[in-house]
Amino acid sequence: MDKGVKVIAQNKKARHDYFIEDTLEAGIALSGTEVKSIRLGKVNLKDSHAAVHQGDMYVYGMHISPYEQGNIFNKDPLRIRKLLLHRREINKLYGLVKQDGYALVPLQVYLRNGKVKLELALAKGKKTYDKRETAALQAAARDIDRAMKDRGRE
C-alpha cells in the first residue's frame, strides 16, 4: 500500500481459501460510531462476503464491535453495509459472479486519507488439494530460506 494508508484488519483466511483473480477498492456507508470503532481496530472480516442485491453491492457478515462510548447511537455489529462503487463496476462484478462462479470476498479494511475503505477481491474457491499444494509450497520456501540463513552463519 502507498502513503496515507493504515491497514486496520485483514482477512488472511480468504487468501488461504480462494484464488484471488482481481481486487478493487470500495468505500463503505457507515455510521459515526462504526467509524470510531474501526479506527480503534475493532473489526473482523473472517466470515464476510459481498453480494449484489437490487442493483447495489452490500457486504454481509462483517463484524464491527460497538463503540464503547456510543450508547444509543451504536448499530448492530453484524448489520448489512452498503458498498460504494460505480454502477459499471457493480454490473461487471455481478455478471462475473453469476456466470463464472466467482465469489466477492473482502480482503482488508483500511484508512486512506482518513476515509474507511474495503479491498474487495474477485475470487474462485480452492479445492482441498489446492490448499495442501499451497501449504507444501510455503513450507518448502520456508525450509529454503532457513537453509540459506544457516549457510550464511557458517
ABEGO torsion letter per residue (X at the ends): XBBGBBBABBBAAAAAABBBABBBBBBBBBBAAAAAAAAAGBBBAAABBBBBBGGBBBBBGBBBBBBAAAEAABBBAABBBBBBBBAAAAAAAAAAAAAAGBBBBBABBBBBGGBBBBBBBBBBBBBAAAAAAAAAAAAAAAAAAAAAAAAAAX
